[in-house]
Amino acid sequence: MYGRRRPMGPKPVELGKTYEVDVTEQSRRGDGIARIQGFVIFIPGTRKGDHVKIVITSVRSRFATAKVVGSAEE
């Protein structure tokens, strides 16, 4: 099975669900990166150190993307 990717197990995030996360890194493209149970989430418009409420907009095999829906303090 050279060249084939193994199917990954269940993802710790679900499409359309809201989560509260800490942005811990910046991607090369400038998006903030957060992790939930080690699963990478790219969040455009955020910076390292932000604590935000997000909604998942896309779930792929190795990462997800999300958009900010508010600050975590709200």
VEXDOGU-386549 format. One line per field, with one value per residue (C-alpha): residue in three letters; z, x, y. Coordinates in nm, 4 decimals. Each point is the difference from the previous one (the first is absolute). Layout:
aa	ALA,...
Z	Z,...
X	X,...
Y	Y,...
//
This chain:
aa	MET,TYR,GLY,ARG,ARG,ARG,PRO,MET,GLY,PRO,LYS,PRO,VAL,GLU,LEU,GLY,LYS,THR,TYR,GLU,VAL,ASP,VAL,THR,GLU,GLN,SER,ARG,ARG,GLY,ASP,GLY,ILE,ALA,ARG,ILE,GLN,GLY,PHE,VAL,ILE,PHE,ILE,PRO,GLY,THR,ARG,LYS,GLY,ASP,HIS,VAL,LYS,ILE,VAL,ILE,THR,SER,VAL,ARG,SER,ARG,PHE,ALA,THR,ALA,LYS,VAL,VAL,GLY,SER,ALA,GLU,GLU
Z	0.0000,-0.0739,-0.0620,0.1569,0.3171,0.2838,0.1058,0.3147,0.3036,0.1145,0.0076,0.3311,-0.1733,-0.1940,-0.2874,0.1218,0.3703,0.2187,0.2093,0.2243,-0.0847,0.0594,-0.3105,0.0624,-0.3369,-0.3310,-0.3346,-0.2873,-0.1587,0.3151,0.1318,0.3689,0.0986,0.2916,0.0957,0.1526,0.1216,-0.2309,-0.3078,-0.1896,-0.0628,-0.2246,0.0962,-0.2370,0.1632,0.3295,0.1553,0.2414,0.3532,-0.0972,0.2001,-0.2257,-0.0618,-0.3420,-0.2225,-0.2170,-0.3716,-0.1553,0.1235,-0.2016,0.0767,0.1706,0.0936,0.0299,-0.0743,0.2088,0.0274,0.3080,0.1374,0.3096,0.2751,0.2587,0.2762,-0.1507
X	0.0000,0.2803,-0.1269,-0.3402,-0.0943,-0.1498,-0.3421,0.0234,-0.2129,-0.2863,0.0774,-0.0205,-0.1964,-0.3278,-0.1106,-0.2193,0.0796,0.1323,0.3166,0.2047,0.3714,0.3378,0.1972,0.3487,0.1751,-0.0052,-0.0028,0.2260,-0.3049,-0.0677,-0.2992,-0.0150,0.0378,-0.1769,-0.0133,-0.2732,0.1329,0.2991,-0.2214,0.1052,-0.2529,0.0838,-0.1769,0.0397,0.0121,0.1477,0.3439,0.2081,-0.1298,-0.3646,-0.2687,-0.3054,-0.3289,-0.0048,-0.2353,0.1431,-0.0521,0.1869,0.1384,0.2671,0.1921,0.2909,-0.1311,-0.3064,-0.0745,-0.2147,-0.1239,-0.0152,-0.3512,0.0961,0.2491,0.0138,-0.0997,-0.3470
Y	0.0000,0.2377,0.3519,-0.0597,0.1767,-0.1909,0.1146,0.2073,-0.0709,0.2210,0.3706,0.1904,0.2806,0.0057,0.2199,0.2884,-0.0459,0.2809,-0.0287,0.2273,-0.0157,0.1606,0.0937,-0.1367,0.0440,0.1875,-0.1778,0.1029,0.1646,0.2039,-0.1966,-0.0793,-0.3644,-0.1643,-0.3661,-0.2128,-0.3344,0.0550,0.0549,0.3148,0.2782,0.2970,0.3238,0.2979,0.3426,-0.1155,0.0338,-0.2013,0.0629,0.0614,-0.1823,-0.0221,-0.1733,-0.1708,-0.1970,-0.2776,0.0739,-0.2931,-0.3328,-0.1801,-0.3162,0.1761,0.3456,0.2205,0.3639,0.2295,0.3567,0.2186,0.0527,0.1993,0.0496,-0.2749,0.2428,0.0624
//
